[in-house]
Amino acid sequence: MSARSLLILVLVTAVILVIALSWRGERDTDGLGPQPAVPGLRDRVNDIDRVELRGAGDALLVSLVRDRARWQVTEFHGYEADFDRVHDLLRGLAEARRLEQRTDNPQWYRRLGVEDIAEPDAEGVMVAFPGHDLPAVILGNAAPDFGGQYLREADQARSWLIDRGLDVPRTALEWLERSVMDIPASEIDEVVIVHPDGDRVRLKRLDLDLDQLVLLDVPEGYDARPWHRLRPVANGLAGVRLESVRPHQAVPEDAVRALFTTIDRLNFVVSAFDDDDGRWLHFSVSAETTAREDEELEEDEIASTVDAAAVDARLSPWQFRVPSAKFEALTRRMEDLIEEVDSES
């Protein structure tokens, strides 16, 4: 190799080294590897008991509070939060790392969605940890081309690209645990629906080996509709999901009452009614026992009673707004479930 070629090779290598060091300086400011998105959070994530999300105009979007092992949504009177969603947010922030520095010029913040949250049209969401000595961070726009998201500590000028995107709903409703209960027809022994005018529907399991309930008290000249038309009623406690929730108050006198008795003898009393705010359900739960007051309960009856008390304590303090289809399944009338007999056939 000539001296001239060697000199060119050395110069090219030097330029590449300078570029590499410069690039590393943008990604790793202290030589210790990617830094945490929220300094200090990873070591203290299990101690966090309060999280606040704020949006444009510094408006409080949602306040999440941990009571023992459960997270609650303050805006909905402390109703249970979606544990997985809270867990994913906290773990995601705790494990996220800063990949690259971005602008520290406030004039460019809006392009990344990390402008001051006090601005009336701010696009980001600020995540804060009241009561803990941890920095609040503003989560900005997603950066799909880089597989991450933009972030800025609320009191720092420098913004960053972090190594993941985080799902942060902006309404308190989206943080609620939406599933109320899920008891399929296969676990139901009997259903009784009573309307204020006396109309009554009764479904009963007559054979434990058959996955069907039978419609009783069918008027003369009519037959019960096929099972697929009755199944939604028997599945009244299956897949119950709330659209909203509020503390329980009085149930209107004209509410429809339904009793679901499970095979293991738990009784779910459902009160269904509507008002200007939607269609609502209230649940109370108890356990059937075969022992008289002066007799000892069997072990399985004790367990059933305990289970019923726990379920009732979770459900009975609340009223749940539900979708129309679920409400209608729980308020069917006899006429909805029968069909006139074809006299010719």
ABEGO torsion letter per residue (X at the ends): XBAAAAAAAAAAAAAAAAAAAAAAAAABAAGAEBBBABBGAAAAAAABABBBBBBBGGBBABBBBBBEABBBBAAAGGBBBBAAAAAAAAAAAAABBBABBBBABAAAAAAAGABBAABAABABBBBBBBGBBBBBBBBBBBBAAAGBBBBBBAABABBBBBABBBBBBABAAAABBABABBBBAAABABBBBBBAAGBBBBBBBABAABBBBBBBGBBBGBBBBBAAAAAAAAAAABGBBBABBBBBBBBBAABBBBBBBBAAGBBBBBBBBBBAAEBBBBBBBBBBBABBAABBBBAAAAAAAAAAAAAAAAAAABBBBBBAAAAAAAABBAAAABBBBBAAX
